[in-house]
Amino acid sequence: MIYLRERNPDRLPRTRFAAQEDQVKKLLLPVDGSTHVRRVVEYVMHNRGDEDIEIHLLNVQPPIRALELWHFLDFDQILETRWAAGEGVLRQASVEVRRMGIDPVASVSIGAPAEAIMCYARTQQCESIVMGASVRSPIARLLEGSVSLDVASHADIPVTLVP
């Protein structure tokens, strides 16, 4: 199950370009709080040309596991904790995007990261996903997995990985 919450416009404002909706290219930038955000935003701005773009920032928080509910917090408390953590990541990422002159659409999702990213891109009709990729050894990627490689392998739209 994937939970999605689009940020309150009062807290993370967003604006759409004056161009018609069908002329705006929607790009999804999944963010996880790592240092990749700056490089990804710079890549997008450098390669956008004259296109009007709408940037969607998405932070995916880990799914709620049954074992977590056996402790002191109930489901709603865990959910609110996840939302708050995601909002913190989005605030930092939004600063980077706003420096480039664009107010992003910002959302938090809770679930399996690769699945949540692809689901969001589909429902929001994004044309492309641009995400950071950590430089790790092939063995580390094999053992730990890689969200960026999962998305690149299974997404229905183009995915650009920025090292």
Secondary structure, 3 states (H helix, E strand, C coil): CCEEEECCCCCCCCCCCCCCHHHEEEEEEECCCCCHHHHHHHHHHHHCCCCEEEEEEEEEECCCCHHHHCCCCCHHHHHHHHHHHHHHHHHHHHHHHHHCCCCCEEEEEECCHHHHHHHHHHHCCCCEEEEECCCCCHHHHHHHCCHHHHHHHHCCCCEEEEC
